C-alpha cells in the first residue's frame, strides 16, 4: 500500500471546491482566499508533523546514548563473570 497515493488523492479532493468556485462567473475574486484556506491547514499540519519529528529525535538520542553505555557496561560485567567462573572451575578441578 502506497501512502503517497492517498496523500495526493486527499490533496486533490481538497481542491475540488476551489476549482468549482473558480469556474463560477463573478466569483474569481474569492478564488485566492479559497486557495489560501485550502493550503493553510495542509501547511499547518506539515509544520506540526515536522516539529514532532524533531522533538522525538531530540528525546530519543539521549535514551539511545544511555542504552549504548549500558550495553557496554553489561558486556564488561559479563566478561568479568566469565573470568570469575573460569577461576572457580580451575580451583574446583585442582581440588579434585
C-alpha positions as CSV (number, residue, x, y, z in Angstrom):
1,X,0.0,0.0,0.0
2,X,1.5,3.3,-1.1
3,X,0.6,6.2,1.2
4,X,1.7,8.8,-1.3
5,X,-1.3,7.9,-3.5
6,X,-3.6,8.5,-0.6
7,X,-2.0,11.8,0.3
8,X,-2.2,13.0,-3.3
9,X,-5.8,11.9,-3.5
10,X,-6.6,13.8,-0.4
11,X,-5.0,17.0,-1.6
12,X,-6.9,16.7,-4.9
13,X,-10.2,16.3,-3.1
14,X,-9.5,19.4,-1.1
15,X,-9.0,21.4,-4.3
16,X,-12.4,20.4,-5.8
17,X,-14.3,23.3,-4.0
18,X,-11.7,25.8,-5.2
19,X,-11.9,24.6,-8.8
20,X,-15.7,24.8,-8.6
21,X,-15.6,28.4,-7.3
22,X,-13.1,29.4,-9.9
23,X,-15.4,28.2,-12.7
24,X,-18.4,30.1,-11.5
25,X,-18.7,33.6,-13.1
26,X,-18.3,36.5,-10.8
27,X,-16.5,34.6,-8.0
28,X,-12.9,34.8,-9.2
29,X,-12.1,37.4,-6.5
30,X,-12.7,34.8,-3.8
31,X,-10.6,32.1,-5.5
32,X,-7.4,33.4,-3.9
33,X,-9.0,33.3,-0.5
34,X,-10.3,29.8,-1.1
35,X,-6.8,28.6,-2.2
36,X,-5.3,30.1,0.9
37,X,-7.9,28.5,3.1
38,X,-7.3,25.2,1.4
39,X,-3.5,25.3,1.7
40,X,-3.3,26.8,5.2
41,X,-4.4,23.6,7.0
42,X,-2.0,21.5,4.9
43,X,0.9,23.7,5.7
44,X,0.0,23.8,9.4
45,X,-0.2,20.1,9.6
46,X,3.1,19.7,7.8
47,X,4.8,22.2,10.3
48,X,3.3,20.4,13.3
49,X,4.4,17.0,12.0
50,X,7.9,18.3,11.3
51,X,8.1,19.7,14.8
52,X,7.0,16.4,16.3
53,X,9.6,14.5,14.4
54,X,12.4,16.9,15.5
55,X,11.2,16.7,19.1
56,X,11.1,12.8,19.0
57,X,14.6,12.7,17.6
58,X,15.9,15.0,20.3
59,X,14.3,13.0,23.1
60,X,15.4,9.6,21.7
61,X,19.1,10.5,21.2
62,X,19.9,10.7,24.9
63,X,18.0,7.5,25.5
64,X,20.0,5.7,22.8
65,X,23.2,7.0,24.2
66,X,22.3,5.7,27.7
67,X,21.3,2.4,26.3
68,X,24.6,2.1,24.4
69,X,26.6,2.9,27.5
70,X,24.5,0.4,29.5
71,X,25.2,-2.4,26.9
72,X,28.9,-1.6,27.1
73,X,28.9,-1.9,30.9
74,X,26.9,-5.1,30.6
75,X,29.4,-6.6,28.2
76,X,32.3,-5.8,30.6
77,X,30.3,-7.3,33.5
78,X,29.7,-10.5,31.6
79,X,33.4,-10.8,30.8
80,X,34.3,-10.4,34.5
81,X,31.7,-13.0,35.4
82,X,33.1,-15.4,32.8
83,X,36.6,-14.9,34.2
84,X,35.4,-15.5,37.7
85,X,33.6,-18.7,36.7
86,X,36.7,-19.9,34.9
87,X,38.7,-19.3,38.1
88,X,36.1,-21.2,40.1
89,X,36.2,-24.1,37.7
90,X,40.0,-24.3,37.8
91,X,40.0,-24.1,41.6
92,X,37.5,-27.0,41.7
93,X,39.5,-29.1,39.3
94,X,42.6,-28.6,41.3
95,X,40.7,-29.6,44.5
96,X,39.7,-32.9,43.0
